[in-house]
């Protein structure tokens, strides 16, 4: 479900938690955590003590991995 923000930036998907990203990428949450530490995985947003991911950013990261062959 898409929502429009009051700031006029258009449709925005709800942020994904680490479990959703791990499932989407078919990796473990431990791998995703290691990628965050090593700064090699998809960009994330720190919300308090938890990491959240913009689904569009995760999809763009996957496309970039495909383009560079990795």
Buried (B, 14 or more C-beta within 10 A) or exposed (E): EEEEEEEEEEEBEEBBBBEBBBEBBEBEEEEBBEBBEEEEBBEBEEEEEEBBBBBEBBEEBEEEEEEEEE
